[in-house]
Amino acid sequence: MFSRILVACDGSVQSEKALLTAIDDCMAENTELHVVHILNINAFKAIEAETSYGGVDSPHEISRRFLEKNRDEAVKMIDRICREKEVIFTLHVEGGDPRHAILDLASKIDSDLIVIGSTGKGLGSRLILGSVSRYVSDHSPVSTLVIK
């Protein structure tokens, strides 16, 4: 089995499946579970471009609230699942491009498995936005399990 598993959780249904798969199918008695949530600052650039100041919160403040809400929801999901499964985990909250942040953390903690959900984007979305799961699986030096 694996000694140190890193699961990427963004709060989506696919990341919930990834976490459950890591716990149910990949963990042995002494496996360390690390779960990462990435604060993807770039995801909200469009909000900043489209929002006017007009006496309301700044685009930066709106983006910050979206990121915090997403983080809080993801952490609640992670905590709920791990509590139900009686699994101890280490939570990492990182910022930046998820593709690089996941690989950097996997290297830093010496992970021997990365588990990540696939959002199931079509070709057009992948070409424009890129695919985090595809990038991680293509560039990871360790085994990567992509959950659909």
MDTraj code that builds the backbone (N, CA, C; nanometers):
import mdtraj as md
import numpy as np

residues = "MET PHE SER ARG ILE LEU VAL ALA CYS ASP GLY SER VAL GLN SER GLU LYS ALA LEU LEU THR ALA ILE ASP ASP CYS MET ALA GLU ASN THR GLU LEU HIS VAL VAL HIS ILE LEU ASN ILE ASN ALA PHE LYS ALA ILE GLU ALA GLU THR SER TYR GLY GLY VAL ASP SER PRO HIS GLU ILE SER ARG ARG PHE LEU GLU LYS ASN ARG ASP GLU ALA VAL LYS MET ILE ASP ARG ILE CYS ARG GLU LYS GLU VAL ILE PHE THR LEU HIS VAL GLU GLY GLY ASP PRO ARG HIS ALA ILE LEU ASP LEU ALA SER LYS ILE ASP SER ASP LEU ILE VAL ILE GLY SER THR GLY LYS GLY LEU GLY SER ARG LEU ILE LEU GLY SER VAL SER ARG TYR VAL SER ASP HIS SER PRO VAL SER THR LEU VAL ILE LYS".split()
xyz = np.array([
    [0.0836, -0.1191, 0.0000],
    [0.0000, 0.0000, 0.0000],
    [0.0881, 0.1255, 0.0000],
    [0.0259, 0.2371, 0.0297],
    [0.0949, 0.3655, 0.0247],
    [0.1213, 0.4159, 0.1663],
    [0.2315, 0.4874, 0.1824],
    [0.2649, 0.5371, 0.3157],
    [0.2172, 0.6809, 0.3379],
    [0.2099, 0.7611, 0.2297],
    [0.1707, 0.9011, 0.2426],
    [0.0894, 0.9407, 0.1200],
    [-0.0378, 0.9675, 0.1423],
    [-0.1293, 1.0008, 0.0326],
    [-0.1670, 1.1482, 0.0409],
    [-0.1638, 1.2142, -0.0743],
    [-0.2097, 1.3526, -0.0849],
    [-0.3373, 1.3536, -0.1683],
    [-0.4441, 1.4092, -0.1115],
    [-0.5707, 1.4222, -0.1826],
    [-0.5995, 1.5705, -0.2021],
    [-0.6289, 1.6086, -0.3263],
    [-0.6655, 1.7464, -0.3572],
    [-0.8168, 1.7600, -0.3485],
    [-0.8633, 1.8542, -0.2673],
    [-1.0076, 1.8740, -0.2488],
    [-1.0443, 2.0198, -0.2726],
    [-1.1300, 2.0407, -0.3710],
    [-1.1773, 2.1761, -0.3992],
    [-1.3220, 2.1951, -0.3555],
    [-1.3792, 2.0929, -0.2927],
    [-1.5171, 2.1006, -0.2475],
    [-1.6170, 2.0450, -0.3466],
    [-1.5705, 2.0041, -0.4643],
    [-1.6601, 1.9501, -0.5670],
    [-1.6987, 1.8058, -0.5354],
    [-1.8005, 1.7571, -0.6040],
    [-1.8424, 1.6181, -0.5902],
    [-1.7276, 1.5246, -0.6265],
    [-1.6523, 1.5598, -0.7310],
    [-1.5399, 1.4760, -0.7734],
    [-1.4319, 1.4712, -0.6662],
    [-1.4054, 1.5822, -0.5988],
    [-1.3032, 1.5795, -0.4948],
    [-1.3518, 1.5020, -0.3726],
    [-1.4817, 1.5039, -0.3462],
    [-1.5377, 1.4218, -0.2390],
    [-1.5182, 1.2736, -0.2715],
    [-1.5440, 1.2366, -0.3969],
    [-1.5203, 1.0981, -0.4401],
    [-1.3730, 1.0613, -0.4283],
    [-1.2857, 1.1549, -0.4615],
    [-1.1412, 1.1301, -0.4516],
    [-1.1015, 1.1034, -0.3067],
    [-1.1530, 1.1835, -0.2155],
    [-1.1216, 1.1644, -0.0739],
    [-1.1733, 1.0297, -0.0241],
    [-1.2959, 0.9960, -0.0592],
    [-1.3525, 0.8679, -0.0174],
    [-1.2743, 0.7499, -0.0758],
    [-1.2335, 0.7607, -0.2007],
    [-1.1550, 0.6539, -0.2638],
    [-1.0198, 0.6383, -0.1957],
    [-0.9563, 0.7503, -0.1661],
    [-0.8261, 0.7447, -0.0980],
    [-0.8395, 0.6734, 0.0363],
    [-0.9428, 0.7084, 0.1115],
    [-0.9628, 0.6489, 0.2444],
    [-1.0015, 0.5024, 0.2333],
    [-1.1008, 0.4728, 0.1494],
    [-1.1558, 0.3370, 0.1433],
    [-1.0682, 0.2378, 0.0683],
    [-0.9984, 0.2843, -0.0350],
    [-0.9298, 0.1902, -0.1235],
    [-0.7774, 0.1974, -0.1197],
    [-0.7212, 0.3029, -0.0673],
    [-0.5761, 0.3214, -0.0786],
    [-0.5023, 0.3239, 0.0549],
    [-0.5742, 0.3414, 0.1634],
    [-0.5074, 0.3557, 0.2920],
    [-0.4889, 0.2220, 0.3625],
    [-0.3728, 0.2076, 0.4247],
    [-0.3450, 0.0957, 0.5126],
    [-0.3406, 0.1513, 0.6554],
    [-0.3105, 0.0673, 0.7504],
    [-0.3156, 0.1075, 0.8910],
    [-0.2252, 0.2259, 0.9243],
    [-0.1065, 0.2302, 0.8698],
    [-0.0111, 0.3364, 0.9048],
    [0.0042, 0.4433, 0.7975],
    [-0.0902, 0.4515, 0.7071],
    [-0.0829, 0.5509, 0.5998],
    [-0.1144, 0.6897, 0.6542],
    [-0.0322, 0.7867, 0.6157],
    [-0.0604, 0.9264, 0.6485],
    [-0.1497, 0.9842, 0.5392],
    [-0.2539, 1.0537, 0.5795],
    [-0.3426, 1.1197, 0.4840],
    [-0.3225, 1.2703, 0.4938],
    [-0.2874, 1.3291, 0.3804],
    [-0.2738, 1.4741, 0.3696],
    [-0.3784, 1.5210, 0.2692],
    [-0.4509, 1.6252, 0.3057],
    [-0.5546, 1.6795, 0.2184],
    [-0.5212, 1.8256, 0.1927],
    [-0.5251, 1.8637, 0.0648],
    [-0.4916, 2.0017, 0.0293],
    [-0.6103, 2.0689, -0.0378],
    [-0.6321, 2.1939, 0.0027],
    [-0.7282, 2.2809, -0.0642],
    [-0.6491, 2.4001, -0.1159],
    [-0.6651, 2.4278, -0.2430],
    [-0.5901, 2.5362, -0.3057],
    [-0.6791, 2.6595, -0.3197],
    [-0.6309, 2.7706, -0.2690],
    [-0.6984, 2.8984, -0.2903],
    [-0.6512, 2.9495, -0.4254],
    [-0.7299, 2.9217, -0.5276],
    [-0.6926, 2.9551, -0.6647],
    [-0.7284, 3.0997, -0.6942],
    [-0.6366, 3.1862, -0.6646],
    [-0.6580, 3.3303, -0.6797],
    [-0.6914, 3.3665, -0.8244],
    [-0.6338, 3.2975, -0.9204],
    [-0.6569, 3.3280, -1.0618],
    [-0.8000, 3.2995, -1.1057],
    [-0.8708, 3.2143, -1.0340],
    [-1.0065, 3.1781, -1.0740],
    [-1.1018, 3.2968, -1.0692],
    [-1.0681, 3.4002, -0.9953],
    [-1.1608, 3.5114, -0.9784],
    [-1.1152, 3.6400, -1.0452],
    [-1.0184, 3.6298, -1.1356],
    [-0.9733, 3.7485, -1.2091],
    [-1.0883, 3.8104, -1.2892],
    [-1.1759, 3.7255, -1.3421],
    [-1.2882, 3.7753, -1.4220],
    [-1.3824, 3.8603, -1.3380],
    [-1.3996, 3.8241, -1.2124],
    [-1.4857, 3.9030, -1.1236],
    [-1.4294, 4.0435, -1.1093],
    [-1.2977, 4.0506, -1.0879],
    [-1.2346, 4.1813, -1.0716],
    [-1.2496, 4.2657, -1.1975],
    [-1.2443, 4.2028, -1.3138],
    [-1.2550, 4.2769, -1.4395],
    [-1.3970, 4.3269, -1.4645],
    [-1.4970, 4.2541, -1.4147],
    [-1.6359, 4.2860, -1.4445],
    [-1.7060, 4.3684, -1.3365],
    [-1.6470, 4.3802, -1.2199],
    [-1.7150, 4.4454, -1.1090],
    [-1.6722, 4.5912, -1.0985],
    [-1.7699, 4.6802, -1.0854],
    [-1.7362, 4.8209, -1.0657],
    [-1.7364, 4.8506, -0.9162],
    [-1.6695, 4.9558, -0.8792],
    [-1.6611, 4.9920, -0.7384],
    [-1.7922, 5.0538, -0.6902],
    [-1.8515, 5.1425, -0.7633],
    [-1.9806, 5.2035, -0.7373],
    [-2.0322, 5.2019, -0.5945],
    [-1.9470, 5.2210, -0.4951],
    [-1.9936, 5.2260, -0.3574],
    [-2.0095, 5.0898, -0.2925],
    [-1.9848, 4.9819, -0.3662],
    [-1.9940, 4.8479, -0.3073],
    [-1.8524, 4.7983, -0.2795],
    [-1.8452, 4.6752, -0.2330],
    [-1.7146, 4.6166, -0.2028],
    [-1.6256, 4.6156, -0.3262],
    [-1.4989, 4.6245, -0.3024],
    [-1.4020, 4.6197, -0.4124],
    [-1.3997, 4.4805, -0.4731],
    [-1.3571, 4.4698, -0.5980],
    [-1.3446, 4.3371, -0.6597],
    [-1.2531, 4.2454, -0.5781],
    [-1.1486, 4.3020, -0.5202],
    [-1.0579, 4.2220, -0.4375],
    [-1.1320, 4.1623, -0.3179],
    [-1.2170, 4.2423, -0.2542],
    [-1.2939, 4.1949, -0.1383],
    [-1.3931, 4.0872, -0.1802],
    [-1.4567, 4.1042, -0.2932],
    [-1.5513, 4.0041, -0.3427],
    [-1.4785, 3.8726, -0.3701],
    [-1.3640, 3.8802, -0.4362],
    [-1.2847, 3.7601, -0.4646],
    [-1.2425, 3.6911, -0.3364],
    [-1.1982, 3.7697, -0.2394],
    [-1.1534, 3.7135, -0.1121],
    [-1.2668, 3.6383, -0.0436],
    [-1.3871, 3.6961, -0.0462],
    [-1.5020, 3.6289, 0.0166],
    [-1.5380, 3.4994, -0.0554],
    [-1.5336, 3.5002, -0.1893],
    [-1.5597, 3.3774, -0.2650],
    [-1.4587, 3.2696, -0.2282],
    [-1.3319, 3.3054, -0.2231],
    [-1.2270, 3.2093, -0.1890],
    [-1.2464, 3.1538, -0.0482],
    [-1.2775, 3.2411, 0.0455],
    [-1.2980, 3.1968, 0.1835],
    [-1.4202, 3.1072, 0.1959],
    [-1.5277, 3.1413, 0.1260],
    [-1.6487, 3.0585, 0.1315],
    [-1.6211, 2.9210, 0.0721],
    [-1.5532, 2.9170, -0.0408],
    [-1.5188, 2.7900, -0.1034],
    [-1.4293, 2.7071, -0.0115],
    [-1.3303, 2.7724, 0.0497],
    [-1.2407, 2.7031, 0.1431],
    [-1.3192, 2.6467, 0.2604],
    [-1.4057, 2.7276, 0.3202],
    [-1.4818, 2.6828, 0.4367],
    [-1.5710, 2.5638, 0.4037],
    [-1.6362, 2.5672, 0.2881],
    [-1.7218, 2.4551, 0.2470],
    [-1.6396, 2.3297, 0.2226],
    [-1.5241, 2.3437, 0.1588],
    [-1.4375, 2.2283, 0.1329],
    [-1.3857, 2.1687, 0.2631],
    [-1.3440, 2.2534, 0.3559],
    [-1.2916, 2.2049, 0.4840],
    [-1.4004, 2.1336, 0.5633],
    [-1.5225, 2.1850, 0.5602],
    [-1.6338, 2.1169, 0.6283],
    [-1.6561, 1.9781, 0.5701],
    [-1.6519, 1.9667, 0.4375],
    [-1.6696, 1.8378, 0.3718],
    [-1.5572, 1.7421, 0.4104],
    [-1.4347, 1.7894, 0.4067],
    [-1.3191, 1.7064, 0.4420],
    [-1.3309, 1.6586, 0.5862],
    [-1.3601, 1.7509, 0.6752],
    [-1.3713, 1.7180, 0.8171],
    [-1.4840, 1.6178, 0.8418],
    [-1.5976, 1.6382, 0.7774],
    [-1.7126, 1.5477, 0.7951],
    [-1.6772, 1.4062, 0.7515],
    [-1.6190, 1.3920, 0.6337],
    [-1.5853, 1.2596, 0.5815],
    [-1.4808, 1.1910, 0.6697],
    [-1.3775, 1.2634, 0.7053],
    [-1.2713, 1.2022, 0.7864],
    [-1.3215, 1.1661, 0.9257],
    [-1.4100, 1.2474, 0.9804],
    [-1.4688, 1.2140, 1.1109],
    [-1.5547, 1.0876, 1.0996],
    [-1.6388, 1.0805, 0.9944],
    [-1.7228, 0.9618, 0.9749],
    [-1.6394, 0.8353, 0.9549],
    [-1.5280, 0.8485, 0.8853],
    [-1.4414, 0.7335, 0.8561],
    [-1.3384, 0.7094, 0.9668],
    [-1.3392, 0.7970, 1.0675],
    [-1.2453, 0.7887, 1.1796],
    [-1.1002, 0.7880, 1.1321],
    [-1.0705, 0.8831, 1.0444],
    [-0.9377, 0.8958, 0.9852],
    [-0.8750, 1.0273, 1.0298],
    [-0.7515, 1.0186, 1.0741],
    [-0.6755, 1.1380, 1.1092],
    [-0.6104, 1.1898, 0.9816],
    [-0.6138, 1.3213, 0.9621],
    [-0.5563, 1.3799, 0.8411],
    [-0.4855, 1.5095, 0.8747],
    [-0.3993, 1.5496, 0.7850],
    [-0.3328, 1.6791, 0.7945],
    [-0.3887, 1.7657, 0.6829],
    [-0.4405, 1.8824, 0.7188],
    [-0.4973, 1.9741, 0.6206],
    [-0.3926, 2.0764, 0.5810],
    [-0.3821, 2.0975, 0.4510],
    [-0.2942, 2.2004, 0.3962],
    [-0.3823, 2.2950, 0.3146],
    [-0.3701, 2.4228, 0.3372],
    [-0.4385, 2.5226, 0.2557],
    [-0.3281, 2.6037, 0.1893],
    [-0.3236, 2.5946, 0.0576],
    [-0.2180, 2.6584, -0.0203],
    [-0.2818, 2.7599, -0.1143],
    [-0.2022, 2.8491, -0.1655],
    [-0.2500, 2.9468, -0.2620],
    [-0.1755, 2.9323, -0.3930],
    [-0.2373, 2.9803, -0.4991],
    [-0.1709, 2.9803, -0.6286],
    [-0.2364, 2.8901, -0.7306],
    [-0.1597, 2.8568, -0.8316],
    [-0.2066, 2.7701, -0.9391],
    [-0.2172, 2.6276, -0.8845],
    [-0.3367, 2.5679, -0.8867],
    [-0.3539, 2.4348, -0.8284],
    [-0.2602, 2.3288, -0.8875],
    [-0.2328, 2.3381, -1.0153],
    [-0.1466, 2.2389, -1.0792],
    [-0.0094, 2.2346, -1.0129],
    [0.0476, 2.3506, -0.9921],
    [0.1814, 2.3569, -0.9342],
    [0.1788, 2.3376, -0.7831],
    [0.0772, 2.3921, -0.7176],
    [0.0685, 2.3813, -0.5720],
    [0.0538, 2.2360, -0.5275],
    [-0.0239, 2.1572, -0.6007],
    [-0.0414, 2.0155, -0.5665],
    [0.0904, 1.9408, -0.5822],
    [0.1566, 1.9608, -0.6946],
    [0.2839, 1.8915, -0.7179],
    [0.3913, 1.9366, -0.6191],
    [0.3955, 2.0648, -0.5888],
    [0.4947, 2.1157, -0.4929],
    [0.4725, 2.0555, -0.3547],
    [0.3472, 2.0514, -0.3118],
    [0.3178, 1.9943, -0.1797],
    [0.3469, 1.8450, -0.1768],
    [0.3122, 1.7741, -0.2840],
    [0.3405, 1.6303, -0.2901],
    [0.4895, 1.6044, -0.2726],
    [0.5699, 1.6868, -0.3356],
    [0.7152, 1.6741, -0.3227],
    [0.7608, 1.7086, -0.1812],
    [0.7063, 1.8153, -0.1269],
    [0.7452, 1.8632, 0.0066],
    [0.7163, 1.7591, 0.1148],
    [0.6013, 1.6908, 0.1065],
    [0.5649, 1.5935, 0.2095],
    [0.6093, 1.4524, 0.1737],
    [0.6731, 1.4379, 0.0571],
    [0.7223, 1.3083, 0.0098],
    [0.6078, 1.2080, -0.0084],
    [0.5026, 1.2550, -0.0729],
    [0.3857, 1.1717, -0.0996],
    [0.4210, 1.0615, -0.1994],
    [0.3623, 0.9433, -0.1804],
    [0.3833, 0.8372, -0.2791],
    [0.2569, 0.8081, -0.3600],
    [0.1513, 0.8861, -0.3365],
    [0.0290, 0.8783, -0.4167],
    [-0.0431, 1.0119, -0.4093],
    [-0.0886, 1.0583, -0.5247],
    [-0.1754, 1.1759, -0.5325],
    [-0.3107, 1.1272, -0.5823],
    [-0.4169, 1.1671, -0.5128],
    [-0.5526, 1.1339, -0.5554],
    [-0.6232, 1.2655, -0.5831],
    [-0.6831, 1.2737, -0.7019],
    [-0.7442, 1.3994, -0.7453],
    [-0.8696, 1.3684, -0.8253],
    [-0.9695, 1.4526, -0.8108],
    [-1.0915, 1.4370, -0.8884],
    [-1.0782, 1.5046, -1.0238],
    [-1.1514, 1.4514, -1.1197],
    [-1.1575, 1.5113, -1.2526],
    [-1.2937, 1.5774, -1.2666],
    [-1.2942, 1.7011, -1.3110],
    [-1.4216, 1.7731, -1.3222],
    [-1.5017, 1.7323, -1.4457],
    [-1.4388, 1.6554, -1.5333],
    [-1.5106, 1.6101, -1.6513],
    [-1.5370, 1.7190, -1.7520],
    [-1.4486, 1.8170, -1.7619],
    [-1.4653, 1.9246, -1.8590],
    [-1.4506, 1.8701, -2.0004],
    [-1.5187, 1.9326, -2.0922],
    [-1.5057, 1.8968, -2.2322],
    [-1.3758, 1.9494, -2.2902],
    [-1.3499, 1.9147, -2.4140],
    [-1.2267, 1.9536, -2.4811],
    [-1.2091, 2.1051, -2.4832],
    [-1.3157, 2.1777, -2.5127],
    [-1.3058, 2.3240, -2.5203],
    [-1.2605, 2.3851, -2.3893],
    [-1.3194, 2.3414, -2.2792],
    [-1.2809, 2.3937, -2.1479],
    [-1.1372, 2.3578, -2.1140],
    [-1.0966, 2.2365, -2.1481],
    [-0.9592, 2.1946, -2.1196],
    [-0.8590, 2.2769, -2.1986],
    [-0.8940, 2.3075, -2.3251],
    [-0.8021, 2.3861, -2.4077],
    [-0.7877, 2.5284, -2.3544],
    [-0.8981, 2.5849, -2.3078],
    [-0.8945, 2.7226, -2.2591],
    [-0.8385, 2.7287, -2.1165],
    [-0.8917, 2.6478, -2.0270],
    [-0.8566, 2.6555, -1.8864],
    [-0.7447, 2.5601, -1.8459],
    [-0.7260, 2.4549, -1.9221],
    [-0.6327, 2.3515, -1.8802],
    [-0.7026, 2.2583, -1.7830],
    [-0.6463, 2.1450, -1.7630],
    [-0.7038, 2.0484, -1.6714],
    [-0.6042, 2.0228, -1.5596],
    [-0.6459, 2.0512, -1.4374],
    [-0.5579, 2.0299, -1.3226],
    [-0.5241, 1.8822, -1.3102],
    [-0.6248, 1.7965, -1.3172],
    [-0.5984, 1.6528, -1.3009],
    [-0.5073, 1.5999, -1.4114],
    [-0.5271, 1.6453, -1.5316],
    [-0.4428, 1.6019, -1.6426],
    [-0.2992, 1.6498, -1.6233],
    [-0.2831, 1.7740, -1.5862],
    [-0.1493, 1.8290, -1.5643],
    [-0.0775, 1.7529, -1.4522],
    [-0.1475, 1.7326, -1.3415],
    [-0.0864, 1.6637, -1.2278],
    [-0.0473, 1.5218, -1.2665],
    [-0.1360, 1.4500, -1.3336],
    [-0.1036, 1.3116, -1.3708],
    [0.0105, 1.3060, -1.4719],
    [0.0179, 1.4030, -1.5611],
    [0.1257, 1.4056, -1.6606],
    [0.2610, 1.4433, -1.6010],
    [0.2628, 1.5256, -1.4967],
    [0.3875, 1.5797, -1.4442],
    [0.4306, 1.5230, -1.3106],
    [0.3470, 1.4422, -1.2487],
    [0.3793, 1.3884, -1.1179],
    [0.4840, 1.2773, -1.1280],
    [0.5849, 1.2811, -1.0413],
    [0.6826, 1.1729, -1.0377],
    [0.6334, 1.0510, -0.9597],
    [0.5177, 1.0643, -0.8946],
    [0.4613, 0.9520, -0.8182],
    [0.3275, 0.9109, -0.8783],
    [0.2772, 0.7976, -0.8369],
    [0.1475, 0.7486, -0.8868],
    [0.0384, 0.8509, -0.8608],
    [-0.0489, 0.8656, -0.9597],
    [-0.1592, 0.9591, -0.9491],
    [-0.2874, 0.8879, -0.9876],
    [-0.3864, 0.8973, -0.9012],
    [-0.5157, 0.8353, -0.9245],
    [-0.6160, 0.9460, -0.9509],
    [-0.6746, 0.9434, -1.0716],
    [-0.7736, 1.0447, -1.1097],
    [-0.9116, 0.9808, -1.0989],
    [-0.9969, 1.0427, -1.0203],
    [-1.1319, 0.9910, -0.9939],
    [-1.2329, 1.0713, -1.0744],
    [-1.3176, 1.0011, -1.1492],
    [-1.4246, 1.0668, -1.2256],
    [-1.5563, 1.0508, -1.1571],
])
top = md.Topology()
chain = top.add_chain()
for i, resn in enumerate(residues, 1):
    res = top.add_residue(resn, chain, resSeq=i)
    for name in ("N", "CA", "C"):
        top.add_atom(name, md.element.get_by_symbol(name[0]), res)
traj = md.Trajectory(xyz[None], top)
